[in-house]
Amino acid sequence: MTELSNTPQDATERADAVVPAREETSWHSTDVNQALDALETAPRGLSPKEAERRLALFGPNALSAEAPVPKWKMFLVQFKSPLIAVLIGCGIITIALEHFVDAIAIFVVLLLNAIIGYYQESKADKAVEALASLSSPTSRALRDGTMTRIEAADLVPGDIVVLESGDRVPADLRLIETSRLRINESMLTGESTDAQKNTEAVDEDASLGDRKCVAFSGTLVTSGRGRGMVVATGSDTELGEINDLVNSAKANTPLQQIMQRTERGISIAVLIVAVFVFMGGVFINKDATGAFLSSVSLVVASMPEALPIVLTVAMALGISRMAKRNAIVRTLPAVETLGSTTVIGSDKTGTLTQNRMTVEQFSVGNGKPTLCDAESRDGLEDRQAESLKQLLKAAALTNEAYRNTEDDGTMTYNGDAVDVAMARIADEAGAVSASELAYPIEVETPYEPDLRYSMTIRRNPDGSYTQYVKGAPDKIATMSATMDDGNGQEVRMDTQVLHQTYESMGREGLRVIGVASKHLDADVDLSEHREPHGMKFLGLEGMLDPPRPGVKEAIKRCADAGIEVKMITGDHPLTAAAIGERLGLRHTEDALTGSEMLDMSDEVLKARLRETSIAARVSPQDKLRIVEVLQDEGEVVAVTGDGVNDAPALKAASVGISMGKSGTDVAREASDVVLTDDNFVTITDAVREGRVTFKAIRGSAFFLLSTAVAAMIAVGVNVIAEMPLLFLPLQMLWINFVTNGVQDIALGFEPGSGDELTRPPREKKEGLLSAALWARTAVCGLWMAMCILVMFRMLLDNGTAVIEARTMALTLLVLFNLFMSMSARSETLLIVQLNPLRNKFLLIASLVALLIHIAAMYIAPVASVLGMTPMSADQWLLCFLVSITVLFFCEGDKIIRAWLARHGHGPKSGLRAMGRRARRGIITMLKSSR
């Protein structure tokens, strides 16, 4: 082996030689000696000087992290909304015109909104910190043949690292020596069983879970020992690639996208109308100051400043309701996003399944596969039951599972998942006693991948011995001369029957293990039996990680709600398909695989995803790509998972859902929702709450926008009609935040109607309001504006003082809001069908808002600031009678649409009817203004 030079020039040249080999080599498909040569190292390790040089070249073995956003920048971002920008401009010009009270009120509102937004965004994302916590702080490495404990961050490519049980792998290692080495890689691969490691190279296109000669950074050594050469550190490791994916920006949620579109649309519409109002005032009334105040009044009246607060309140209430159903929401928009979900991409292990390998079936000798539950075992005949007992006993006595008795008397098991499953079923069936487990082991051969079996010879109390073997069925069959016929009789070994039974169980996705035993006399030479032969084949045990209780029903509820569930797992396709079929997934017969995706374009992948409900043997990058392709198709994707391998997909999804009990810190911190009970069933409850939340947001938005439309039309026509100023800017702020602000928040408390999971998700192109609500907003806003203008003009024509007429117009708008808030509780149900006590807060808030307005009117100092004057009883009665008429339009539209739906007419028919009413209203209003 060539000695590495340490001169600067040679070091640079050597780096040029090492780096390409390191980056381009597929280490899992490279022979040990070739791998050592490629990184110019040896089994005795690097010299300290060479390690120091490589550390300078490759950098520390640590994960990269993005710099946090400065607090001041996070606060300023809150003012980037178009709505806020327009109001800031109005506030600045209002100061220039020396209307200080109006300006102060505008800026107080803006500051309140900014504080709320800053509070939500200042919650730091801990995903990267959680990933970094998986790095081992120290490791044992060979430097010049000497074992040295060094900081894991100082490891470099070419270092030789020593692994033992309990160690966390500090970097990606190409294994060069192994002794019964098993590593838990479930956080990367989703496999519920520990990976048995060896040093043999595998195919270049092998999936992550099949790379048996590589130990991955962050995984945990569960048993055995090994040595490996560092082939990747920091961001170059599999964990580092996941870290980079988690660091990538997350797309806005559907609600955030809707709000951005709505804000832009409102801002543009209001500015256009405000410009026309200003120009109309200047050219018609020859009063630029008055025209500007009218424009400011219109902007303030039309801007739904309270909408951010409504969103926060509604989603906070949704968070509270979800918490009671074992779903902890970490980001506010996730509440609503769950309600609009169209696809759930779920991990299998620990999410849809119990993450506990369980013996599901058995076959005694040449018998047919039989369920292994207690009821099936109890139904066996005596001879069959005895044969089953011998099968289970043999599997439990060549077994490395550890039993522990807890303080409450319950038994827990640790060790390899297969051994644990076999030990547990033997105990449950009473097939093995404590004394039998204590029989001394005279000879033992642990399981090794190249052997494909494990063997134990135990000494019996009478001095004889019993040999027990378990492993791959075909391997155990070659060791066996006879077999149990299923009824306790010993017959000639029939490999053909065994093969058929084995295949039958394998097609169901079961992991099948063969078991055999043999009695040995007391004077036998045990060394002659180190390689088992002449065994009696006892039967097969088929095991699977079973589905969680209730998951099948939850998937059915998702289907009823228009949500498709897809299983996205790193597990084997056969296993995934078997679980998918049990759970009732739609398409389980043709699972998509990660290797299949390698040469597949996005368009082809989209087509495959439409054909299958299962993606198996996928890497973290594959999961992320599936999520992004589905989102590109317009789907709102929720992703569930519990491992590190799920983190990139959790982060990129419209809403990420992690497991609270079994999930890793990385998965939890990358997610938006954490399920405290690790139960997929909880997701359906969370979806329902998400839909209830959006319904409440929609109702509040309809209420706010209908009022805004009324004020915008009223103020705009007011200027063109050459009337005195209808509303002062301060009065509009009073309406928006003192009266409306109480009611729209109260609408966020509106409970669900109970049918949320029987309807499909809302249309993908549908905005904050449905087409029906937009039409209703226009018609109701038009009617309210017309009533306000007509009454204001009639009062002025009858000699009423401007301040009195303005007070009555303002009060009429307050009363309109009262009735609109009651109608906004439901898009389809009439007021008379809604129990007012189901939303007590709205009932109380509406009455309180009215009382606040009355108090302001009759308290002289407040009335003076707001430009109001007390009203007489007759004036109150007039305003009440006019305001209640808005219900004929709100509730009438509900009745018409319900009738059209019952008679087979779609929403377009209803829209045309609404359009005709709107045109008639505009004509009537224009005539009245003249």
Summary of the structure (lengths in Angstrom):
residues: 930
radius of gyration: 36.3
end to end distance: 100.3
largest distance: 126.0
contacts: 3324
relative contact order: 0.09
helix: 55%
strand: 16%
